[in-house]
Amino acid sequence: MSTDKAIPDDDPPPIPPEPPAPEECCNSGCIPCVYDVYNEALDAYREALKAWKARHEEKSGA
């Protein structure tokens, strides 16, 4: 039995978005570009990770 219960199964950490492959961008100025979509997803991931860390910091009493 593992003693590491700082990360409960019902609240897993958020998963970072996958960056687009270089060939996914056509370099024609699409709106939105795949990199714009990725950057928005990355911002959302960072916010979710910050909130997740805060929840787990509260639970561990750190």
N, C-alpha and C positions, 0 to 999 in steps of 0.2 A: 504494500500500500504506500502510495506516495505521500510525503509530508508537505509537498508544495501545493497548497490550496489557495495561493494568492490569486490565481486565475480560475474562477469557477467556470464550469462547462456552460452555464446558461448566460454568460457574458464574455464571449471570446473577444479578443482584440480585433479592431477593424483590419481589413485586408487592404493593402495599398493597391491602387489601380495599376494595371499593366501599361507601360508606355507604348505608344504606337511604334510599329516598325518603320524604319526609314522609308520603305517603299509605299507606306500607307498615305504619305503626303504627296500630293500631285504638284505642289509648288505653283498652283495657279491662283492662289488667293481665295480659296473657298471660304465661305462664312457659314457656319463655323469650320475652322480647320480642325483636323484630328488632334493637333497639338493644343488648340483652344479647349476642346472637349476634355483632353487629358489634364490640362492645367486646372480646369474647374473641378474635375474629379479629385485631383491631388489636394486642392484646397479643402474640399469636403472631407477627405480622408484625414488631413492634418487636424481639422476641428474635431472629428469623431475620435481620433486618437487622444487628443488633449482631454476630451470629456471622459474617455475610458480610463485614462491614467488618473484623473482626479477621482473617479469613482473607486478605483482600486486603492488609491492612496488613503481615502477615507476608511475603507474596509480594513486595511492593514494597520491603521492607526499611526502611520508614518507622518 
